[in-house]
Amino acid sequence: MKSLHISKAGLLLCLSLVLCSCGTPEPSRPALRGDGSVGHGGAADPTIEFKNLRITRENYHGWSNAIAIRNDRAEVVIVPDIGRVMSFGMVNGENVLWNDPALHGKPVNPEAPEWINFGGDKSWPAPEAEWGLYTGRKNWRPPPAFDSAPNDARVEGKDVVLLSPVDPFYGIQVRRRVHLDSKEPKLTITTTYERVSGTPSKIGVWVITQMRDPVAVFIPGPERSIFPDGFYKFGNEPWTNVVASRGLIHVTRDPAKPHKLGSDADQLLWMGAQIMCLVESPRVRGAEYPDRNASAEVYTNPDPKKYVELEMLGPLSLMKPGDKISQENTYTLFPRTSANPHDEARRIFKR
């Protein structure tokens, strides 16, 4: 079946989502259609069943076209209407991703006067400092197709694939393949940028995962870091909530002020009271990265919106029309087994 292509005008009007299957499904694996029915003339059934895995069309906090992937241990919820992954956690457990409840069920709006921060996991182009060169905007706003457009969604095998419209400023279309392991609480998201138009320029894939207020975030200090302390701070504001000790960088959220740091690590660990989430994305040796060559960043947001961002960056690549670049992020859940956060972090990082 044909993919949904949204024109620039369609982007501004936020055209409706089309959910379709890819190819002709086998009789034992019916297609999940946009109307919630199954293929081959079957009765309405919004679920595709695989061995140890289920893909379900359902309502998520008012977004009726959400898609959930579940195994026996974990679940992930994708909301194509806002182009994001909005939930990841153990089955019947807490969602480790942060959502703004005030925006539940709301549509995207590329012409909103202020940035609409739904939360969840999404991708923006790097470097951030160059957005205005493409968009012509003087105020801070992510390019619209990356952040404020509904996505086409389809089931491909056991995966859900999100496809954005082509961004009118960058000339890039974003494809995100969401894969949940059939047995383990392990999520893999592969983000691909395809340059459709535009002057050749250096661009990198940047994945931003907004997560709930943690007990702590830990970063393993690389043995031979390019940064003197294994990280650097953005800005000159004092930040007592970050401490480097014995090969670990320990971060907690400052309720009063925003802060951000960059590192050349390829792992970030979010730690809650009962569960942890390890975010990983391989760093490419010798490659050029944005933000002083950082491949991993942590942002902490002040009250009242209590969240942190675990951000993984891909290397910069000179992109011309026809070029593609990709980055793979994995997210693995672990139960807490010790009351000591540092002991837990050393166990996960094997240090």
C-alpha positions in Angstrom: 0.0 0.0 0.0 1.2 3.6 -0.6 2.7 5.6 2.2 1.1 8.9 3.2 3.0 11.9 1.8 2.2 15.2 3.5 2.8 18.4 1.5 4.0 21.6 3.1 0.5 22.9 3.1 -0.6 19.6 4.7 2.0 20.0 7.4 0.6 23.4 8.4 -3.0 22.0 8.3 -1.9 18.9 10.3 -3.7 16.4 8.1 -5.1 13.3 9.6 -3.1 10.1 10.2 -3.2 7.1 7.9 -2.3 3.8 9.5 -1.7 1.0 7.0 0.1 -2.3 6.6 3.1 -2.8 4.4 2.7 -5.5 1.8 0.3 -8.5 1.8 0.1 -10.1 5.3 -0.1 -13.8 5.8 -3.5 -15.2 6.9 -2.1 -15.9 10.4 -0.8 -12.3 10.7 -3.7 -9.9 9.8 -2.9 -6.3 8.9 -3.7 -3.6 11.5 -5.8 -1.1 9.5 -6.5 2.5 10.2 -10.1 1.7 11.1 -9.0 -0.9 13.6 -10.1 -3.9 11.5 -8.1 -6.8 10.3 -7.4 -8.1 6.8 -9.0 -10.9 4.9 -12.5 -9.7 5.7 -12.2 -10.6 9.4 -14.2 -9.0 12.2 -13.0 -5.9 13.9 -9.9 -6.7 15.9 -7.3 -4.0 16.6 -4.6 -6.5 17.6 -1.9 -8.4 15.6 -0.7 -11.5 17.5 2.9 -12.9 17.1 4.6 -15.5 19.3 5.4 -13.6 22.6 4.5 -10.3 21.0 1.3 -8.3 20.4 0.7 -5.0 18.4 -2.5 -3.2 19.4 -4.3 -0.2 18.2 -5.7 1.7 21.2 -6.5 5.0 22.9 -3.6 6.5 24.9 -4.7 9.4 27.1 -7.1 10.7 24.4 -5.0 9.9 21.3 -7.2 7.3 19.7 -4.7 6.2 17.0 -2.0 5.1 19.4 -0.2 1.8 18.8 1.2 -0.4 21.6 3.7 -3.2 21.3 3.8 -5.6 24.2 5.7 -8.7 25.1 5.1 -10.6 28.4 7.3 -8.2 30.3 7.4 -4.8 28.7 5.3 -2.4 26.6 5.9 0.6 24.4 3.3 3.0 23.2 3.7 5.1 20.0 1.4 8.1 19.2 1.6 8.9 15.5 -0.8 11.8 15.9 2.1 13.7 17.6 5.0 11.8 16.1 6.5 10.4 19.3 7.0 7.4 21.5 5.1 8.3 24.6 5.5 5.3 26.9 8.0 2.6 27.8 7.8 0.5 30.9 7.2 -2.9 32.4 3.7 -4.3 31.8 1.4 -2.9 34.5 4.4 -0.9 35.7 5.4 2.8 35.6 6.1 4.7 32.4 9.7 5.8 32.6 9.0 8.5 30.0 7.7 11.9 31.0 4.4 13.1 29.6 2.8 16.5 30.2 -0.7 15.5 31.4 -2.1 19.0 30.5 -1.5 18.1 26.8 -3.0 14.6 26.8 -5.1 14.1 23.6 -4.1 17.5 22.1 -3.1 17.8 18.5 0.2 19.2 17.2 0.2 22.8 16.0 3.1 24.0 13.9 1.9 27.6 14.2 1.5 27.7 17.9 3.1 30.9 19.4 5.1 28.8 21.9 6.7 25.4 21.7 4.4 22.6 22.7 6.3 20.1 24.8 4.3 16.8 24.9 7.2 14.8 26.3 8.2 11.3 25.2 11.0 10.3 22.8 11.5 12.2 19.5 14.3 13.3 17.1 15.6 16.7 16.2 18.3 17.6 13.7 21.7 18.7 15.1 23.4 21.1 15.5 20.6 22.9 17.4 22.5 26.2 17.0 21.9 26.2 13.3 18.1 25.8 13.2 17.6 29.5 12.6 19.8 29.3 9.5 17.3 26.9 7.9 14.0 28.1 9.3 14.7 31.9 9.4 13.2 32.0 12.9 14.8 34.2 15.5 13.0 32.6 18.4 13.8 29.0 19.6 11.6 26.5 17.8 12.4 23.0 16.5 11.8 22.5 12.7 8.1 21.7 12.3 8.2 18.2 10.6 10.6 17.0 13.3 8.5 18.2 16.3 5.0 19.3 15.3 3.5 17.2 12.6 1.4 14.0 12.6 3.2 11.0 11.2 2.2 8.2 8.9 2.4 4.9 10.8 2.6 1.3 9.5 3.3 -2.2 10.8 6.3 -3.8 9.1 6.8 -7.3 10.3 6.9 -7.1 14.1 7.9 -3.4 14.1 6.0 -0.1 14.0 7.5 2.5 11.6 6.8 6.2 11.9 7.3 8.4 8.8 7.2 12.2 9.1 6.4 14.6 6.3 9.3 16.2 4.6 10.4 19.2 6.6 9.9 22.4 4.5 13.1 24.0 5.8 15.6 21.1 6.0 14.2 19.0 3.2 14.5 15.9 5.4 12.0 13.1 6.0 12.4 11.2 9.3 11.7 7.5 9.6 11.7 5.8 13.0 11.5 2.1 13.3 10.3 1.0 16.8 11.2 -2.6 17.8 10.5 -4.3 21.1 12.4 -7.5 21.9 10.0 -10.5 21.9 11.1 -11.6 25.4 13.2 -8.9 27.1 12.3 -5.4 28.3 14.5 -4.0 25.6 13.4 -1.4 23.1 15.3 -0.4 19.9 14.5 2.7 17.9 16.3 3.2 14.6 16.1 6.8 13.4 16.8 7.6 9.7 17.0 11.0 8.0 16.6 11.1 4.2 17.5 14.3 2.5 15.0 15.0 -0.2 16.0 18.6 -1.1 18.3 21.4 0.0 21.9 22.6 -0.3 24.5 20.2 1.0 25.1 20.8 4.7 26.4 19.0 7.8 23.6 17.4 9.8 23.4 14.8 12.6 20.7 12.7 14.1 19.8 13.8 17.6 17.4 11.7 19.8 15.8 13.4 22.8 14.2 11.1 25.5 12.3 13.0 28.1 12.1 11.0 31.3 10.5 11.3 34.7 12.2 13.0 37.6 14.8 10.5 38.6 16.6 9.4 41.8 19.7 10.1 39.6 21.2 9.9 36.1 24.5 8.2 35.8 27.1 8.6 33.0 30.1 6.2 32.7 33.2 8.3 32.4 35.1 7.1 29.3 38.7 5.9 30.2 40.1 8.4 27.7 37.6 11.1 27.6 38.1 14.1 25.3 36.9 16.3 28.2 39.0 16.9 31.3 36.3 15.7 33.8 34.6 13.3 31.4 32.0 16.0 30.6 31.5 19.7 30.1 28.7 22.0 31.3 26.7 24.2 29.0 26.8 27.8 30.3 28.4 29.3 33.4 25.6 28.8 35.9 26.8 27.0 39.1 25.6 23.4 39.1 26.2 21.5 42.3 23.9 18.6 41.2 26.6 17.0 39.1 29.5 15.1 40.7 32.2 13.0 39.0 33.7 10.3 41.2 35.5 7.0 40.6 34.6 6.8 36.9 30.9 7.8 37.3 29.2 11.1 36.6 26.2 11.5 39.0 23.5 14.0 38.1 20.3 15.0 39.9 17.7 17.5 38.9 17.9 21.1 40.2 14.3 22.2 41.0 15.2 25.9 40.6 17.2 26.2 37.3 17.8 24.3 34.1 21.2 22.7 33.4 22.8 20.7 30.7 26.1 18.7 30.2 27.7 17.0 27.3 29.9 13.8 27.3 31.7 11.5 24.9 30.0 8.5 26.5 27.7 6.1 24.6 25.6 5.1 27.6 23.2 7.0 30.0 21.4 5.4 32.9 18.1 6.8 34.3 17.4 5.5 37.8 14.0 5.6 39.5 13.0 4.4 42.9 12.2 0.8 41.6 13.4 0.6 38.0 16.2 1.8 35.8 16.5 2.4 32.1 19.8 2.2 30.3 20.0 4.2 27.1 22.7 3.3 24.6 23.9 4.5 21.2 27.4 3.5 19.9 29.9 6.4 19.4 31.7 6.3 16.1 35.5 6.6 16.6 37.1 9.5 14.8 33.8 11.0 13.7 32.8 14.7 14.1 30.0 15.4 16.5 28.1 18.6 17.3 28.3 20.4 20.7 32.1 20.2 21.1 32.1 16.6 19.9 29.5 15.3 22.5 27.7 12.1 21.7 25.6 12.0 24.9 23.9 14.9 26.8 21.8 15.3 29.9 19.4 18.1 30.5 17.5 18.7 33.7 14.4 20.9 33.8 13.3 23.0 36.8 9.9 22.9 38.5 7.1 22.8 37.8 7.7 20.4 34.9 9.8 17.8 36.6 11.7 15.9 33.9 15.2 15.2 32.6 16.3 14.6 29.0 18.7 11.8 28.1 20.0 12.7 24.7 22.1 10.7 22.2 23.7 12.3 19.2 25.0 10.8 16.0 28.0 12.1 14.0 27.7 15.0 11.6 27.4 14.1 8.0 27.5 16.2 4.9 24.0 15.5 3.5 22.9 16.3 -0.1 19.6 15.2 -1.7 19.4 11.4 -1.9 21.6 10.9 1.2 20.5 9.0 4.3 22.0 8.8 7.8 20.8 6.6 10.7 21.3 6.2 14.4 20.2 3.3 16.6 19.2 3.8 20.3 18.5 0.9 22.7 16.6 1.3 25.9 16.7 -1.6 28.5 14.8 -1.8 31.7 16.3 -3.2 34.9 14.7 -3.7 38.3 16.4 -2.0 41.3 18.1 -4.6 43.5 20.0 -2.3 45.9 19.1 0.9 47.9 22.5 2.4 47.0 22.3 4.2 43.6 26.1 4.1 43.0 26.2 0.3 43.6 23.3 -0.1 41.1 25.1 2.1 38.5 28.3 0.1 38.8 26.4 -3.1 38.4 24.8 -1.9 35.2 28.0 -0.5 33.8 30.0 -3.5 35.1 32.5 -1.3 37.0 
